[in-house]
Amino acid sequence: MQGVGTLRSNRRMDDIDIGKVSDSVLGPVLLPLQFRPVVQRPDHAQWKSDAVTFDIIFDRTNSYELDMILTRHRGLVHRFDPFSLWQILRFKGTGAPNDFSNVQVTSTDAARALLLQMIHALVEKGPEFLSGSREAFTALRRWNARNDAAYTDGVALRGARERARRAWARQDYKAVVAALEPHLRRLTGSELKRLEIATTRLRTGSR
């Protein structure tokens, strides 16, 4: 299994379209589980089932980092915090807590190989998160509250994160920026990427 680091090849990084890559790599796994693709962009792919939102976020302009994020939304959109794959694997006690944390890719082939490794790890170690198990997400949230210092930064930061999640769900990018920008030094990597995307959408006027 590929751990922290960079998967490289000779192809140009600019050629990577994570939406297209995720369609070919994740489709065979997610479609039978009743997920449907709802976003397919070069820097962001999103799949949804009745219970789970499944995001692939790729920073194709700066860090080249790729992240896999799951959010349980059954009953109430984004009711649970979004969690990265590495958090799920660490919670499950796989023995390799840094796998898929801050991983980078610089080619389409590398992105495809990494996504295959990531989805196979998720299916093997945490299938209950793909099915949207309330018990699994509750246990992970409690574990994260005990172990992630960022989770306990304070009422102001937690409120900002909640506002940003809700704003992201309704594509209110101005509200996302307003919520997250004052807390730059305490944001997670996923939140920083979300802020970057929201800022770009505001600048270009795209959705």
Buried (B, 14 or more C-beta within 10 A) or exposed (E): EBEEEBBBBEBEBEEBBBBBBBBEBBEEBBEEBEBEBEBBBBBBBBBBBEBBBBBBBBBBEEBBBBBBBBBBBBEEEBEBBBBBBBBBBBBBEBEBBEBBBBBBBBBBBBBBBBBBBBBEBBEEBBEBBBBBBBEBBEEBBEBBEEEBEBBEBEEEBBEBBEBBBBBBBEEBBEBBBBBBBEBEEBBBBBBBBBBBBBBEBEEEEEE
